[in-house]
Amino acid sequence: MCGEWKIFTGWFALQPSCQQCGFVFERREGQFIGGIGVNTMVSFTAIVATMGLCFLLTAPEFSLPWILGPTLAVGIIMPAAFFPVSKTLWAAIDLIMIPLEPDEAPLRQRPLPKRSE
């Protein structure tokens, strides 16, 4: 919301609200299901791309260990590595779809523009 970088307390733990502007990251219950969806799509794309690349690199013999090894590694590492990015990306997408109400960032310094409905 305000550009504060320190929104995570750990790799998988998002603070409940921004320390600088007071923006509550989970604006309604279940909001971050979309973030899980984004993470799933990106991870699945990386897995399919890795598998396809491994098939191309091992053709025409198609060595199963050389295909499964990197594919499994990407399948395990990618969802965990992309987790914080997917949460913050989904929070931004949610802000675009549902703009901020005046009381949702109580510590914000400048006033929000009026919302026309």
HUGIWO-V854639 format. One record per backbone hydrogen bond with DSSP energy under -1.0 kcal/mol. NH is the residue of the N-H (numbers start at 1). CO is the residue of the C=O. Records with the same first field share a line. If there is no record, write none. Layout:
NH: CO + CO
//
This chain:
7: 5
9: 13
10: 13
15: 7
18: 23
22: 18
25: 16
27: 25
31: 28
33: 30
34: 31
36: 32
37: 33
38: 34
39: 35
40: 36
41: 37
42: 38
43: 39
44: 40
45: 41
46: 42
47: 43
48: 44
49: 45
50: 46
51: 47
52: 48
53: 49
54: 50
55: 51
56: 52
57: 53
58: 54
62: 58
67: 63
68: 64
69: 65
71: 67
72: 68
73: 69
74: 70
75: 71
76: 72
77: 73
78: 74
81: 77
82: 78
86: 82
87: 83
88: 84
89: 85
90: 86
91: 87
92: 88
93: 89
94: 90
95: 91
96: 92
97: 93
98: 94
104: 101
107: 21
108: 105
//
